[in-house]
Amino acid sequence: MSLHDIYNETDALGLAALVHKGEVQPGELVEEAIRRIETVNPQLNAVVHKMYDEATTAAAAKPAGPFAGVPFLIKELLAEVKNTPLRNGSRFYNGNVSQQDSEIVRRYRQAGLILIGRTNTPEYGITPYTESVLYGPARNPWDVSRTPGGSSGGSGAAVAARMVPAAHGGDGGGSIRIPAACCGVFGLKPSRNRIPASTDYLAWQGWVNEHALTRSVRDSAALLDATAGPARGDVDYPAPPDGTFLDAVGRDPGKLRIAFTPASVLGKNISAASLAGLAETVKLLESLGHDLIEAKPAIDAGRFSQAFLTMLCAEVEADVAEAEARFGRKASIDSFEPSTWALGLLGRKITAGTLNRAIRDLQRIGGQMRQFVADYDLFLTPTLAEPAIKLGALQPTGSDATAMSVLGRLNASGLLYRLGALDTAAENVFEFMPVTPLFNVSGQPAMSVPLCWSAE
């Protein structure tokens, strides 16, 4: 079998096993990954920074570990990779170069992974699609007219296109699970604080969790084994599992009690394609002997949406202010996208009391989710209300886009708030992703499993 075929059909652990046996050299895997990126990336725009020289040097050093010699991509958001640009999908960060590795990146290197580049992301990772002004849209390898999702869209597209067998992602509202669903790969958001954060603060109130998008479940488990556990000084982290995560893969779970719902939790409608996938999965699980119970948590969708948007506005305002202080220059609508700038403007107007009430609302809803799931072993839903949408489908349009642009340029946050342009955008987003952010606020693990394919 040729290296091309081996790389196509083998997951990350499988490639590392070949390296350990001496049947394949790390340099050969790096060369194959480079060839694939150079061939496919012009159509997909998944990789936005290439680290070919660094990867070739790392391969020659004969890396060790469970993923020895396997090429790997890092999302271009939050995670620091020493001596590489970190722009967070934003033009305002041009010239920003990381001076050190984040803890998760150090652990990736210790596991033997070879970092070969960084992947496309929307500005600040805000949207469930990947269409930044800085980098341009990432495209879905199954249909380049559609989104690979977001905010880890570049990573999802790269894994689905077989550029690499696995890639780093981050998830603050579904940003690992959404691209996994759009691209047909496996995506796990771990329990809160299972993996150390790349930032020295709790991004989005600690609801951002980093991990990976992978070709196989066992790769995700082994990557979790390689990266889980507190960093020095961490005081709030979940208890370690009995045994390893990899050992748990394939273990008979026994008969499970599984809740499922065909209804949208945060939106209004679920597409026929998503409902068909859910029905097919319910039948599969019943055939395996599990108990399936139709049930859904009683979440106030409007309350959640308003609280989440309030939190997001405050987070963006803080991000912009910190970037201004760090780089010593003033930000403007010309250095950020109109929707990002509008979020930050509204963030300036949020009082401490309003923000605190929003966080309390989200914490209470997180508690509702934990209480609901406590009655079951699993909660099964479609990851998204519909299959991967067309590029640009969720971008603000018409009067909403005009309001963000014109009023943003005038810094007219009060009028922007009264017109409700961002409320409309939030409603559209939650209509598309009607469940994923609930597990960020609850802190529970959640995964997107590629069980079904739509006609598209």
matplotlib code that plots the C-alpha trace (Angstrom):
import matplotlib.pyplot as plt

x = [0.0, 1.3, 1.9, -0.9, -3.3, -2.0, -2.4, -5.9, -7.1, -5.2, -6.0, -3.4, -2.7, -2.4, 0.2, 2.2, 2.2, 3.8, 6.4, 7.1, 7.6, 9.9, 7.7, 7.2, 9.4, 8.1, 9.6, 7.6, 4.4, 5.3, 6.0, 2.7, 0.8, 2.6, 1.7, -2.0, -2.2, -0.6, -3.0, -6.3, -5.9, -6.3, -9.9, -10.7, -8.7, -8.5, -4.8, -3.9, -0.3, 2.2, 4.9, 6.7, 10.3, 9.5, 7.7, 10.6, 13.0, 10.8, 10.4, 14.2, 14.5, 12.7, 9.8, 8.6, 5.2, 1.9, 1.5, 5.2, 5.6, 2.0, 1.3, -1.1, -2.7, -3.5, -6.5, -5.5, -7.3, -6.2, -3.5, 0.0, 2.6, 6.1, 7.4, 4.2, 1.6, -1.5, -4.2, -7.4, -8.9, -8.6, -6.8, -6.2, -3.7, -1.5, 2.1, 1.3, 3.7, 3.6, 6.6, 5.8, 3.8, 0.5, 0.3, -1.9, 0.6, 3.5, 1.6, 0.9, 4.6, 5.4, 2.9, 5.0, 2.7, 4.4, 2.8, 2.6, 0.4, -2.5, -6.2, -8.8, -11.1, -13.6, -12.8, -12.5, -14.2, -17.6, -19.6, -20.6, -19.2, -15.7, -15.7, -13.4, -12.4, -8.7, -8.5, -11.6, -14.1, -13.1, -15.0, -16.5, -14.6, -17.8, -19.3, -17.2, -20.3, -21.1, -19.5, -17.4, -18.9, -17.2, -15.4, -13.0, -14.0, -10.5, -9.6, -12.8, -12.2, -8.6, -9.4, -12.3, -10.1, -7.4, -4.8, -4.1, -5.8, -6.5, -6.5, -6.8, -10.1, -11.8, -15.4, -17.2, -20.7, -20.2, -17.1, -15.7, -19.0, -20.4, -17.5, -17.5, -21.2, -20.7, -17.6, -18.5, -15.7, -15.7, -15.7, -15.6, -16.0, -14.5, -15.7, -14.9, -11.3, -10.4, -7.7, -5.8, -6.9, -4.5, -5.3, -4.3, -8.0, -11.2, -12.4, -16.2, -16.5, -14.6, -17.0, -14.4, -12.9, -10.1, -9.6, -9.6, -11.4, -10.4, -11.0, -11.6, -13.0, -9.9, -7.7, -9.8, -9.6, -5.8, -5.4, -7.4, -5.1, -2.1, -3.5, -5.8, -4.9, -4.2, -1.4, 0.8, -1.3, -4.7, -7.2, -10.5, -10.5, -12.5, -11.5, -9.3, -11.1, -10.6, -8.1, -7.4, -9.8, -8.4, -9.1, -12.8, -13.2, -14.9, -15.8, -19.3, -21.3, -24.2, -27.8, -28.1, -31.0, -30.9, -33.1, -33.7, -35.8, -36.9, -37.7, -35.4, -34.3, -33.1, -34.6, -38.0, -37.5, -35.4, -35.0, -36.3, -32.7, -31.7, -34.8, -34.2, -30.7, -32.1, -34.7, -32.0, -29.8, -32.7, -33.4, -29.7, -29.5, -32.7, -31.4, -28.3, -30.6, -30.7, -33.7, -34.7, -37.0, -38.3, -37.7, -36.2, -35.1, -37.5, -35.1, -36.3, -34.7, -35.3, -33.7, -30.7, -30.2, -30.3, -28.0, -25.5, -25.5, -24.9, -22.0, -20.6, -20.8, -18.9, -16.3, -15.7, -15.4, -12.8, -10.9, -10.8, -9.7, -7.0, -5.7, -5.6, -3.5, -1.2, -0.5, -0.6, -3.0, -6.7, -9.1, -11.8, -14.5, -11.8, -9.7, -12.6, -15.5, -18.8, -20.6, -17.6, -17.3, -21.0, -20.7, -17.9, -19.8, -22.8, -20.4, -19.3, -22.9, -23.5, -23.5, -21.9, -25.4, -26.7, -23.7, -23.9, -27.6, -26.8, -24.1, -26.4, -29.1, -26.6, -25.3, -28.9, -29.6, -26.4, -27.7, -31.0, -29.1, -27.1, -30.3, -32.0, -29.2, -28.8, -31.8, -30.2, -26.9, -27.0, -29.0, -29.3, -30.1, -29.1, -25.9, -27.4, -30.9, -29.9, -26.9, -24.0, -25.4, -24.3, -21.5, -22.7, -26.1, -25.8, -24.0, -26.0, -27.8, -30.0, -30.9, -29.2, -25.8, -26.3, -27.1, -24.0, -21.8, -23.2, -24.0, -20.8, -18.8, -20.6, -20.1, -23.8, -24.3, -27.6, -29.3, -27.7, -29.2, -32.7, -32.7, -32.0, -29.8, -27.7, -30.8, -31.8, -28.4, -28.4, -31.9, -30.6, -27.5, -29.4, -31.9, -29.0, -27.3, -30.2, -28.4, -24.6, -24.0, -26.1, -23.3, -20.8, -22.7, -23.4, -19.7, -20.6, -18.9, -20.6, -19.7, -20.7, -20.6, -20.8, -23.6, -25.7, -25.4, -27.8, -28.7, -26.6]
y = [0.0, 3.5, 6.1, 8.1, 5.3, 4.6, 8.3, 8.3, 5.3, 5.5, 7.6, 9.4, 6.5, 4.2, 6.4, 6.7, 2.9, 2.7, 5.2, 3.2, 0.1, 1.9, 1.2, 5.0, 7.9, 11.1, 13.1, 11.1, 11.9, 15.6, 15.5, 13.9, 16.4, 19.3, 17.8, 17.5, 21.0, 22.5, 20.5, 21.0, 24.2, 26.6, 25.4, 25.2, 28.0, 25.8, 26.5, 30.1, 29.9, 27.2, 25.9, 23.6, 24.4, 23.9, 20.7, 19.3, 20.1, 18.5, 15.4, 15.0, 15.1, 11.7, 12.7, 10.1, 9.6, 8.1, 10.3, 10.2, 11.9, 12.6, 16.0, 18.2, 21.7, 24.3, 26.6, 30.2, 31.4, 31.6, 28.8, 30.2, 28.5, 30.0, 32.3, 32.1, 34.7, 34.7, 37.0, 35.5, 36.0, 39.8, 42.4, 44.4, 41.7, 41.9, 41.6, 39.8, 36.9, 34.4, 34.3, 30.9, 27.8, 27.4, 24.5, 22.5, 23.0, 21.9, 18.7, 18.2, 18.4, 16.0, 13.5, 13.5, 15.5, 17.6, 21.1, 21.9, 25.0, 27.0, 26.9, 29.4, 30.9, 33.8, 37.0, 36.1, 32.8, 34.4, 32.8, 29.3, 29.9, 30.7, 33.8, 36.4, 39.5, 38.8, 35.3, 34.9, 32.0, 28.5, 26.0, 22.6, 19.9, 18.0, 21.1, 24.2, 26.4, 25.6, 26.4, 23.9, 25.5, 27.5, 28.6, 25.7, 25.6, 25.4, 22.5, 20.6, 21.2, 20.1, 16.8, 16.0, 16.7, 14.4, 17.1, 15.8, 13.0, 15.4, 19.1, 21.4, 23.3, 25.3, 25.3, 28.2, 27.6, 24.6, 25.6, 22.0, 20.2, 22.4, 22.0, 18.3, 18.1, 20.1, 18.2, 14.6, 14.1, 13.4, 16.4, 16.3, 19.2, 17.9, 18.6, 22.1, 22.5, 18.9, 20.5, 23.6, 26.8, 28.6, 31.9, 33.3, 34.2, 32.3, 33.1, 33.5, 32.9, 29.6, 28.2, 27.9, 24.4, 23.3, 19.9, 18.5, 17.3, 13.8, 11.1, 8.5, 8.3, 6.6, 9.5, 11.9, 9.7, 9.4, 13.1, 13.7, 11.4, 13.4, 16.8, 16.4, 17.3, 20.5, 22.9, 24.3, 26.5, 25.2, 24.7, 23.9, 20.8, 17.6, 14.4, 12.1, 9.1, 5.5, 4.3, 6.1, 7.6, 5.4, 2.3, 3.4, 3.4, 0.2, -0.8, -2.2, 0.5, -1.8, -0.8, 2.9, 5.2, 7.8, 10.9, 12.4, 15.1, 16.0, 19.5, 22.5, 23.6, 27.1, 27.7, 27.0, 24.5, 21.4, 20.5, 17.3, 16.2, 16.6, 14.9, 11.9, 11.6, 11.6, 9.0, 6.8, 7.1, 6.3, 3.1, 2.2, 2.7, 0.8, -2.1, -2.2, -2.7, 0.8, 2.5, 5.7, 8.2, 11.3, 14.2, 17.7, 20.3, 23.2, 26.0, 29.6, 30.1, 33.9, 34.3, 32.2, 34.1, 37.5, 36.4, 34.8, 37.9, 40.1, 38.0, 38.0, 41.8, 42.2, 39.7, 41.4, 44.8, 43.4, 41.7, 45.0, 47.1, 44.6, 44.5, 48.3, 48.4, 45.6, 47.1, 50.7, 51.8, 52.7, 50.3, 51.4, 49.9, 49.9, 47.4, 45.1, 43.6, 45.5, 42.8, 42.4, 46.2, 46.4, 43.8, 45.7, 49.0, 47.4, 45.9, 49.4, 50.2, 47.0, 47.8, 45.6, 44.7, 43.7, 41.5, 39.9, 39.1, 37.6, 35.4, 34.2, 33.4, 31.3, 29.6, 28.7, 27.4, 25.4, 23.9, 23.1, 21.1, 19.2, 18.3, 17.2, 15.0, 13.5, 11.4, 9.8, 8.4, 10.4, 13.2, 12.8, 15.6, 16.7, 18.9, 21.4, 22.3, 21.7, 20.4, 22.7, 26.0, 28.0, 30.4, 33.8, 32.5, 33.8, 37.0, 40.1, 41.5, 44.4, 47.0, 45.0, 45.1, 48.8, 49.6, 47.8, 49.5, 53.0, 53.2, 51.4, 54.0, 56.6, 54.7, 55.0, 52.1, 53.3, 53.5, 50.3, 48.6, 50.1, 48.9, 45.3, 44.3, 42.1, 40.5, 39.4, 38.0, 36.1, 34.6, 33.4, 31.8, 30.0, 28.8, 27.1, 25.8, 25.1, 23.0, 23.2, 26.2, 24.7, 22.3, 25.1, 26.8, 23.4, 22.4, 18.9, 17.0, 16.9, 15.3, 15.4, 11.9, 11.5, 8.9, 10.3, 12.0, 14.4, 14.1, 17.2]
z = [0.0, -0.9, 1.7, 0.1, 0.8, 4.2, 5.2, 3.7, 5.7, 9.0, 12.1, 14.1, 16.5, 13.5, 11.9, 15.1, 15.4, 12.0, 13.1, 16.3, 14.2, 11.8, 8.8, 8.2, 9.1, 10.7, 7.8, 5.3, 7.2, 7.2, 3.5, 2.8, 4.9, 3.2, -0.2, 0.8, 2.2, -0.9, -3.1, -1.3, 0.8, -2.1, -2.5, 1.2, 2.9, 6.0, 6.8, 7.3, 8.6, 7.4, 9.7, 7.2, 8.2, 11.8, 11.1, 9.0, 11.8, 14.4, 12.3, 11.9, 15.7, 16.0, 18.2, 20.8, 22.5, 21.7, 18.6, 17.5, 14.1, 13.4, 11.7, 13.6, 13.1, 15.7, 15.6, 15.1, 18.3, 21.9, 21.8, 21.8, 19.5, 20.1, 17.3, 15.2, 14.6, 16.7, 15.2, 16.6, 13.2, 13.6, 11.5, 14.7, 15.8, 12.7, 13.9, 17.1, 17.5, 20.4, 22.7, 24.3, 23.9, 25.7, 28.1, 25.7, 22.9, 25.2, 25.9, 22.2, 21.5, 24.4, 22.9, 19.7, 17.5, 14.8, 14.5, 10.8, 10.7, 12.0, 10.9, 9.9, 12.5, 12.6, 14.5, 18.2, 17.5, 17.8, 15.0, 14.1, 10.6, 9.6, 7.3, 8.7, 6.7, 7.6, 6.2, 4.0, 4.3, 5.0, 2.8, 3.4, 1.6, 0.8, -0.9, -1.2, -1.5, 2.2, 5.5, 7.5, 10.6, 13.2, 15.0, 14.5, 10.8, 9.4, 11.7, 10.7, 7.0, 7.3, 9.1, 6.7, 3.7, 5.1, 5.4, 8.9, 10.9, 13.8, 14.6, 17.6, 18.3, 21.0, 22.0, 23.8, 22.4, 20.1, 18.2, 18.1, 17.7, 15.0, 12.5, 13.4, 12.4, 9.2, 8.1, 9.2, 11.7, 15.5, 17.8, 21.7, 24.0, 27.3, 30.8, 32.0, 33.0, 32.0, 29.8, 31.0, 29.3, 26.8, 28.4, 31.8, 32.4, 32.0, 28.5, 28.2, 32.0, 31.7, 29.2, 26.4, 26.4, 24.1, 22.6, 19.0, 15.9, 14.9, 12.4, 15.1, 18.6, 19.9, 18.6, 20.6, 23.7, 23.4, 22.8, 26.0, 27.9, 26.6, 27.5, 30.5, 34.0, 35.8, 34.9, 37.7, 39.9, 38.8, 41.6, 39.9, 37.7, 37.4, 39.1, 36.9, 35.4, 36.5, 34.0, 30.8, 28.3, 25.6, 27.7, 27.9, 24.1, 23.0, 26.6, 26.9, 28.6, 29.5, 28.9, 28.8, 29.6, 26.8, 26.5, 23.1, 21.6, 18.0, 19.2, 19.1, 22.6, 21.8, 18.4, 16.7, 13.9, 13.2, 9.5, 8.0, 7.3, 11.0, 12.2, 9.8, 11.2, 14.8, 14.0, 12.4, 15.4, 17.8, 15.9, 16.0, 19.7, 20.4, 18.3, 20.5, 23.5, 25.1, 26.5, 24.5, 26.3, 24.5, 26.9, 26.8, 29.4, 30.0, 29.0, 28.6, 25.2, 25.2, 28.6, 27.5, 24.3, 26.0, 28.8, 26.4, 24.1, 27.1, 28.3, 24.7, 24.4, 27.6, 26.7, 23.3, 24.9, 27.3, 24.4, 22.4, 25.4, 26.4, 22.8, 22.7, 25.9, 24.7, 21.3, 22.3, 19.6, 19.4, 17.8, 15.4, 13.2, 10.4, 12.4, 13.3, 11.5, 11.9, 13.9, 16.3, 16.7, 17.4, 20.1, 21.7, 21.6, 23.4, 25.9, 26.9, 27.9, 30.0, 33.7, 36.3, 37.6, 34.2, 33.4, 36.8, 36.3, 32.9, 34.3, 37.1, 34.5, 32.5, 35.7, 36.6, 33.1, 33.4, 36.6, 34.9, 32.3, 34.8, 36.7, 33.6, 32.4, 35.9, 35.2, 32.1, 30.9, 27.7, 26.0, 22.3, 19.9, 16.4, 16.7, 14.4, 13.2, 9.6, 7.6, 6.7, 5.5, 2.4, 2.9, 4.0, 5.1, 8.7, 7.9, 8.8, 5.7, 4.7, 7.4, 10.1, 8.3, 7.5, 11.1, 12.4, 9.8, 10.0, 13.8, 14.6, 12.7, 14.7, 18.0, 18.5, 20.9, 22.3, 19.0, 17.9, 21.0, 20.4, 16.7, 17.9, 15.0, 17.2, 18.7, 15.2, 14.5, 17.8, 17.0, 13.6, 15.2, 17.9, 15.3, 13.6, 16.8, 19.1, 21.8, 21.7, 24.0, 26.8, 27.5, 27.7, 30.5, 32.2, 32.0, 30.9, 28.1, 24.8, 21.5, 17.8, 16.2, 12.4, 12.3, 9.5, 6.1, 4.5, 0.8, 0.1]

ax = plt.figure().add_subplot(projection="3d")
ax.plot(x, y, z, "-o")
ax.set_aspect("equal")
plt.show()
